[in-house]
């Protein structure tokens, strides 16, 4: 049988892992939103005259 201390430690470990996963997911969402707000597609105006095709 598992003692109360080992159960508490196992529960704490699972909660820490879940917290880390939530933090990483949140950071990924924020990064994606920041990237999407910086990358703006041209709205069908004149093509850029920089010489690249």
N, C-alpha and C positions, 0 to 999 in steps of 0.2 A: 504494500500500500504506500501511497505517496503521503508525505507529511504535509502539513499546512504550509510550511515554509517553501517547500519545493513547488507546490501548486501556485502560491503567490508569486514566486519568481518566474514560473512559466507564463502566468497570466501577464505579468509585467513585461516580459519579453515580447509576447504577442502584441500588446498594446503599443510598445515602442516601435515595433515593425510596422504596425498599421499607421501610426503617426508619421513615420518616415515616408511611407508610400503616399499618404495624403499630401504631404509637403512637396514631394517630387512631382506628383500629378498637378498640383496647383502651380508650381513653378513652370511646368511645361505649358500649361494653359496660358499663363501670363506671357511667356515668351512668344507663343504663337500669336496672341493678340497684338503684341507690340510689333512683331514682324509684319503681320497683315496690315497694320495701320501705317507702316512706313512704305510698303510696296504698293504703289498706286498705279493702276493700269491707265494708259491714255484712253480718252473717251472718243476715239475715232476721228480726232482732228488731223491736222496735217502731219505727215510722217516727219520724224526728226531728220535734219540735214547734217548728220554727222558722218556720212559716207559709209556706214556699215549696213549690210542687208541681212 
